[in-house]
């Protein structure tokens, strides 16, 4: 049987919505750049993830040609790069994903199924302006209820993130970011859109927190005037396609904002138009982040030293470091929980 000539990506169970959209957008953009057709095996997984409590997807997605994995003649796995540190158990055992763009993605041939993280801006840069059409929200799902000139939306990721001290953004990130937004308007108000309302109330008591159906979370982020986002891919495309947003603050070093000494987890998550907040409370634009990263990669002995998984004494020292980080993190949470109970705050 003759196979279709196309480039595509396979959507997998276990991927979050943001990750799925990055795979979709990158594969579609590469197919367009190659002037070939496009297909998405597993498209039902993506479309079902866009339904929430409704019977139809809230995004008007073109899924290309009907495609199954066997319609492709080859699979291209995006190249990975990791460093091994004692920042957390995951990074010690599996490595921290730090990869930037993989130039091989641009050179794939017809008949290729693209697989990987696929979140580098350069992959879809030629189609950046077209994303507003590619990821258009259907009118019946769109809403500007929370679009106000003095309202900033915080997109806080909780859930499984909250159990990882290297990943879960500390309160200081949010309060520093809100202070930056207050410089724009002294009357700035804040609301939280989150997958974990309980954790949001614990972390930032007094700020209204909501978890709408998936389309509600998405359009509230997309249509905000001001955004403070977490290190989750969920908010990226709402921000990229927004017609209203005036300022987006994101965590510098992305998934390792809390612990990095200069590396990004990953380098793919530096996006033009975002401003990145450092632990020093200062904002850095994307170009400044890229230039700083280039210098870090060239000069950092730490980065060069941690390319391989440690063994022996080095591994045991990493285990001690990771255990200390978890002990301090969960001990601190226990103390704060006790204080909330004693002062009558919401748990």
N, C-alpha and C positions, 0 to 999 in steps of 0.2 A: 504493500500500500504506500502510495506517495505521501510524504510528509509535507505539511505546510511550511512555507518559508516565512519565518517570523522570529522576532525576539520577544521574550516574555519573562515573567517571574511567577513562581508558585507561592500562593498564599498558604500559610501553615496555621494549624491550631496552636494556641499558646502565644502567638504574637499579639501584642496590644494594637489598638487601632492606629496609633501614630506610626508604629513600625510597619504595619501593613500598607499604610498610605505612602510611606517612603519607598517601599519596594515597588508599589504600583507606579508612582510618579517617575522614579528613576528608570524603570524598564520602559515605560511609555516614551519618555524623553529620548532614551538611547535609540529606541526603534525609530522615532521620528528623525533623529539626527542621521540615522543610517538609511532613511527613506525605505523602510521595510515595514511589513505588517506587525501586529502586536496582539498578544494573547495572554490570558491569565488563568492557568490551571488553578483550581481552588477558589475561583472567583466567588463561589457561594459563601465561603467563609467570610470574605471581606464584606459582601453585601449583607449577610445576616448580622454582622457586627455593627451595621449602620441602621438597624431597624429599631433597637431599643424596645419600647412597649408598643411599637406601631407595626403595621403589616408591610411597610415598604421602606426602602433605604431613604435617608434624608438627603443624601448627596446624589446628584444626577451624574453618575459615572458612566462613561463609555468603556466597556470592557474588551473592546477589540473583537478578534475572531474567536470562535469556539476553539478551545485548545485543551489537550490532555498532556501530561508529562511526556508520554511516548511520541507526541508529535514533534518533539525537539530532538535534534541529532547530538547535542552536547549540552553539558551543564558547566557554567563558569561560576566557581566559588570565589567571591571577593576575597582578596588577600587580607589576612589578619596580622595584627601586631599587638603584643601584650608585654607588660612588665609585671614582675613578681615582687610584691612587697608585703609587709606585715600589717598594712593598714586595716585589713579585715581578712577573715578566713577565705573568702572567695578569691581575693587577689593573691593570696599566698599559694592556694592550691591550684586554681585555674588560670590565674593571671588577670590583670586589669586590661580591658580592651582599650587601646590608645590609638588605633589606626586612623590615618587620614585617608585621602582619596587613593584609589587604586587605578592607575592609568590603564591597566588592562581592561577595565570596564568599557572604556571608549573604543577598544579594538576588537570587541567580540564580533563574530560572524553571524550571518543569518542562520537560524536554526538553534540559537543559543538560549538556554534558560538561565537567567541571571539570579543568583542566590547570594545572600549576605546581609549585612547591615544596611548598606546602600543609602546612607544619609548625608553624604558629602554634597554641599551646595553646588559644586562644579558639575555634578552628574546631570542636574536638571536646569542649570543656569540659562541655557539658550531658550528655555521655555518658562522662565520664571514668571513673566507677565501672563502667560496663558493659563497658569494655575488657577486663576480666578474663574475661568470657564471650565477647566478640567474638573475642579472640585466645587462646582456651584451647588449651593444649598437650594433645595426646592422651595419655592415661595411659601408654601403652606407650613414649612418647618422653621422658617426664618423668624427672628424676633429682635426688636431693638428696645425691649422693655428696660434693659439695664445699660443703655447707652446714654451717658450723661457727661457733660463737660467737667464735672467735679467728682466723678466716680472712677476709681481704679479697681480692676478685677485682679485678684490673686488666684492663680491656678495652682493649688497645693496638692501634691501627690502624697498620699498616705499609704494605707494598705500594707503590702509586703515591704515597701520602702522603709516603714517605720521601725523595722526590726534590724536595720543595717546602719550602724553609726557612721560609716564612711559615706553613705549614700543619702540618708534622710537629712534634708536641709534643716539646719539649726534655726532657732528663733531669731538669732541675730541677723541672718540673711534677710528675713522678711522685714524686720524692724528697720534695718539699714536701707532696704529698698523703699519702704514706705516713707522714710525720711527724705530720700531723693525725690520722690513724687510730691512731697509736701513743699519742696523748693519751687515747684512749678505753680502750685496753687495752695495757698495756706488753708483753704477750705476743702481740700481734697478729702473725700470719704472713701471707704474701702469695703469690699465684700469678697468673700471667698467662694470659688467654685472648686469642688474637690470630690474625690472618690471616697473620702473618709471624714465625714462630718464630725464624728466623735473626736478624732485626733486633732482636727482643726480647732475645735473648741478648747482642747487642752493646750495646744501650742499658742494660739492667739485668741485668748478669751476676750469677749466683747465685740469681736468682729463678726457680723452675720455670715454664716456658712451654709452653702446649699449643694445638694447633689441632685441634679435634675435627670430626666432621661437623657440618653447619650446625645441626642440632637440638641437638647436644652443646654447642656454643658458646653457643647461645641460652639453654638451660635452666640452664647453669652461671652465666651472668650473672643470669638471672631469679631464681634461688634462692639467691643470695649473701646473707649478712647485711650485708656492707659492700662497697661498690662504688666504684672509681675508674674513670671512663670517659674515653674520648678525645672528640675533636670529630667523631665519626662518628655518624650516625643509627642505626647497628645496635643500640646498647645502649638506646635510648630506650624502646621498648615493653617489652622485658624488665624494665626498671626500673619503668615505669609500672604494670605488671601484677603485680609481685612481691608475694607474701604474706609474704616473709621479710625483705626489706631494711630496714635501720635507718638507713643513712646513704649518700647518694650524693654524691660529689664530681665535679664537671665543670669544664672549663676556662672561666674567665671570658673573654668575647669570642668564645668558641666557635672558629670556624675561623681567627680571627686573634688567638688568645691570645698568640702570640709577638711581635706587632708593633703591635697596636692602641694608639692613644692615647685610646680611649674609645668607639669605634664597635664594633658587634657584627656578626659575619658568620655568621649573620644575627641580627637582632632576634627572629626567630621562635623561636630556640633558647633562650629564657629560660623555664624550666619550674618551676612551683610544686613544692616538695619537693626540688629539687636545691639543693646548695650549690656556689657557684662560686668556684674558687681563682684568685686574682690572681697576677700575677708578683711581688707583694710578699709572697707566702706566706700571705696572709690569706684567710679565707672570707667570702663574701657570700651572703645568701639572695636568692631571686628578686625579692622586693619591693625590696630595696636596689639590686639591679642595674637594675631598671626605673626607679627614681627617679633614680639616677645617670645613666642613659642619657637620660632626659628633659631633665635639666639640660645634659648634653653637647650634645644636638641644638640646644638653644636658644642656647647660648653659644659653641659651637666655630666659630671662623673657618676652621679646617682643614676641617671637614666641609662647610661651606657652599662653600668654594673648590674642592672636588674633585668636584663633581657632574657636570662635563663632562669628556670625554676631552681631555687636553692635546694641543697640537700645537707645532711649532716647537721653540724652546729648552726649553720646559717638558717636552716629551716626551723630548728628548735627555737632560735632567737625570734624568728618571725612569728611562731606560734605564741610565744610569751607576749610579744607586742600586740598581736591581735586580741588575745585574751584580756589584756589590760584595757584595751579600747572598749571591748564589750562590757567589762566590769564597770568601768567608769560611766559608760553611757546608760546602762540599765540601772546602776546605782543612783545616778542623777535623776532618772525618771521616777524612781521609787520615792526619792526625797521630795520631788516636786508634787507627786501625787499626794503624799502625806500633807504637805503644806496646803494644797487645795482643799483637802478634807477639813483641815483645822480651821481654814478661813471661810469655809462654806461655799467655795467656788464649785462650779460644775466639774465632775470628774472628766 
